[in-house]
């Protein structure tokens, strides 16, 4: 769960590209993929990343965060 401070600060919010929901940046990861052959960062919530969502062109390794 996001901290109270993060809940109050609207600047600490990002939209998950996988589920299109708004989350605190505390529960987001940035996965690098490719867009038209160029590297691009995709903000993804931890839940979607844990379920296996990867951006197009993803070649890295993602390890789930311990809960």
C-alpha positions, -999 to +999 in steps of 0.1 A: +000+000+000+012+035-007+023+056+022+000+084+035+025+110+022+024+095-013-014+094-013-015+131-006+011+141-032-006+139-067+029+143-083+038+108-071+012+091-093+017+072-125-005+053-149+002+016-155+005+010-193-007-026-189-040-021-169-043+017-174-050+024-137-034+052-117-010+041-089+014+056-065+050+055-078+059+033-048+041+004-064+054+009-099+084-004-118+099+009-151+105-018-177+125-010-208+111-020-242+114-008-277+092+017-296+101+020-334+135+005-326+143+030-299+145+022-262+115+034-241+106+032-204+072+018-196+057+024-162+040-008-150+024-016-116+041-044-097+009-066-100+010-065-138+047-071-139+043-100-115+016-115-138+040-114-167+032-083-186+062-071-206+065-042-231+072-048-268+109-055-273+116-063-237+148-083-234+157-079-198+150-099-166+124-089-141+124-104-106+093-100-085+096-079-054+094-098-021+061-091-003 
